[in-house]
Amino acid sequence: MGAMLTSLRNTAAAGLVLAILLGVLIRLVPGEGAGLESAWWTLCLRWLHVMSGTMWIGLLWYFNFVQLPNMDKIPDHQRAAIGKVIAPAALWWYRWSAMATMATGLLLAWTHGYLWDALAMGLTDDGRSMPMGIGMWLGIVMWINVWFGIWPNQERALGIVDATAEERSASARAAMLFLRANALISIPMLFCMVGMSHGRFV
């Protein structure tokens, strides 16, 4: 057990194996998973969407509620560890979990047949897809902020690409504002996603 939990790779692999075993067990229960091929793959896709979304929003809230508010408390000689090691690694997982969330979410909506209704904000189905549509568009805005706002500015702010001191300072502030905007948007976005899963906010 110690060898498994002291290695992140082993821990993640063990979690994946456990999830697969539970999935197989569910498939073997009569009336629960047998013969439901479409539902089974939908479950797997939804699971991937939730997993990647949890990583994305979790890191977003880490940046906003933990890292940014406490940066001023870190001595100058220790900040390099954040900027050179922690932040680049966190940003890698942040932007690619955003990509995975977007891809699996759109694919999930398409396989369920409500992608275009949701993107049309429910105008084509008497409003049934409006909550999901609002949530999807808010998620798309967040994804755009990640890839075209936060990441390019963080590349300059962290010195990953060449930039003057003034450009790095301006980019750090811009990245912070994009992160704050995504934190703000994430709250109504999640509300709309939950609203869709329970019908028209009932």
ZIWO-V468437 format. One record per pair of residues at least 12 apart in sequence whose ideal C-beta (glycine too) atoms are under 6 Angstrom apart, sorted by the first residue. I is the first residue (numbers start at 1). GAP is how many residues later the second one is. Records with the same first field share a line. If there is no record, write none. Layout:
# ZIWO-V468437
I=GAP ; GAP
This chain:
# ZIWO-V468437
45=63
48=56
49=55 ; 56 ; 59
52=45 ; 48 ; 49
53=48
55=42
56=41 ; 42 ; 45
57=129
59=31 ; 35
60=122
63=116
64=115 ; 119
83=75
87=71
91=63
95=51 ; 56
98=45 ; 48
102=41
114=15
117=12
118=14 ; 15 ; 18
121=12
131=61 ; 64 ; 65
132=64
134=58
135=54 ; 57 ; 58
138=47 ; 51
139=50
142=40 ; 43
145=33 ; 37
149=29
150=25 ; 28
153=18 ; 21 ; 22
154=21
156=12 ; 15
157=14 ; 15 ; 18
